[in-house]
């Protein structure tokens, strides 16, 4: 038996929701990084940066909505 009792599930839910909060900014940061590096390599300022920024935003929102939908499904049971 755990010393936390029923709180272990609560801690798991809190951890999952806190990771959801990091999905969007991390996706945008990855897109910006790759866009910046490609712009430096291909000398296409600022087009790759803008393109990969859009990719990062779309990817972040897609992942965010999937995570929220998964969390809602688990809550309904």
N, C-alpha and C positions, 0 to 999 in steps of 0.2 A: 504494500500500500504506500502511496506517495505521501510525503509530508504536506504537499499542497492540496491534497484531496481533489475536489472538483475544479480547482483554480487552474490546473494544468491546461485544460481546454481554453480557458479565458486567456491565458498567456499566449497560447498558440494563435488565437484569433487576433490578439493585439499585434503580434509579430507579423502576421499575414497582412493586416491592414497598414502597418507602417511600411512594409515593403511596397505596397501599392502606391503609397505616396512618393516613392522614389522612381517609379517606372517612367513617368513623363519627363522629368528633368534629365534623367540619365540617357534616355533615348535621344533627346535633343542635343545633349552634350556629345554623344557619339557621332551623331550626324554632323555637327559643327566641326568636330575634330577631323573626320575623314574628308569633309568638303574643303577644309583649310589645307590639309596636306595634299590633296589632289590639285588644288589651285596652285600651290607652290611648285608641284612637280610638273604640271602641264602648262603652267603660266596662263591660266584662264580666269584670272580675278574678275569678278567675284562669283562667277556662274556656278562652279561646283559647290562652293560654300552655300549659296542659296538653294541649289537643287537638293543637296544632302540635308540642309536644314528642314526643308519641306518633307523629305523622306523621314527624318527623325521625328517630326511633329506627328505625321500620319501614323508612323509605327508606334509612337508613344501613346496616342489616343486609342489606337486599336488594342494594344496590350492592356491599357487601363480599363477599357470597357469589357474586355474578356475577363479580367481579374474581378471586376465588380460583379459581373454576371455570375461567375463561379461562386463568389462569396454569397450572393443572394440565393443561389440554388442550394448551397449547404445550409443556409439558415432556414429555408422552407422545409428542408429535410428529406 
